[in-house]
Amino acid sequence: MLDREQIIEIGVSLSMVVLMLGTMIAIGTQYGGSSGTLSPQGGELLVGAITGFIILMLAVGIGLAYLLNDPEDGLETDDETDADTGSAI
């Protein structure tokens, strides 16, 4: 069974990929030629869409990391003794 956090991550990721595919299809139909090639302006828009997708996924990933981080997971510790267990000097 999937956890609540995994379901949220899958849903957000899937919706972002569908948005990206829709953007790519829209650019292809708008700026595609009759021979199946993309115009130079369409190519620039496609590169911009891919760059925007990468930046958007980065922002979404950081946002999900902050929203889904539970303090009970033990990922954040304020105790310094956990890091220095082996040194006695």
N, C-alpha and C positions, 0 to 999 in steps of 0.2 A: 504494500500500500504506500502511496506517495504521501509525503508530508505536505502540510499546508504551504510551506515556503517553496517547495519544489513545484507545486502546482502553480503558484504565482509566477515563479521564474519561467516556467514553460509557457504560460499564457502570455506573458509580456514579450518573451522572445519570439513566439509564433506570430503575434500581432505585428511586431517590428519587421519581421521577414516578409509578411504579407504586404505591409506598407511599402517596403523596398521593391518587391516584385511589381506591385501596382505602379509605382513611380517609373520603374524601368520600362514597363509595357507602355505607359503613357508617353514617355519620351520616344520610344521606338515607333509608335504609331503616328506621333505628331511630326517627327523629324526624319522618319525613314523614307527612303526613296522607293521608286517602283521596282528597282532591281534588287531590293533587299539590303541595300547599303545605308549606312547612317550618315547624315550630313555632318560637316565639321562643327556646326553649332550644336547639333544633337550630341555629338561626341563630347563636347565640352560640358554640356548639361549632364551627360551620363557620368563623367568623371566627378562633377560636382555632387551629384546624387550619391555616388559611392562614398565620397569623402564625408558628406553629411551623414550618411548611414553609420559610418565608423565613429564619428564624433557623437552621434545620438546614442549608439549602443554603449559607448564609454560612459556617457552621462547616466543612462538608465542603469548600467551595472553598478556605478558608484552609488546611485540613489537607492537601489535595491539592497546593496550591502549595508547601508546605514539604516534603512527601514526594517530589514529582516534580522538584524543582529540582536540576539538576545543576550543580556548580561549573564544569564545562567549558564551559557555555553562554556565559559571559562576562557574565552578568547582574549579578554581584557583583564589583566591582573594589575593591581596596585601594589602588591607585595614584592619587594625587591629580593627577598630571600629565595624565591623560586628560581631565579636566574643564576645565583651563586651557591649552588649546593655542594660543589666539590672543593672550593678553595677555603682554606682555614687561615690564610695569611691576611 
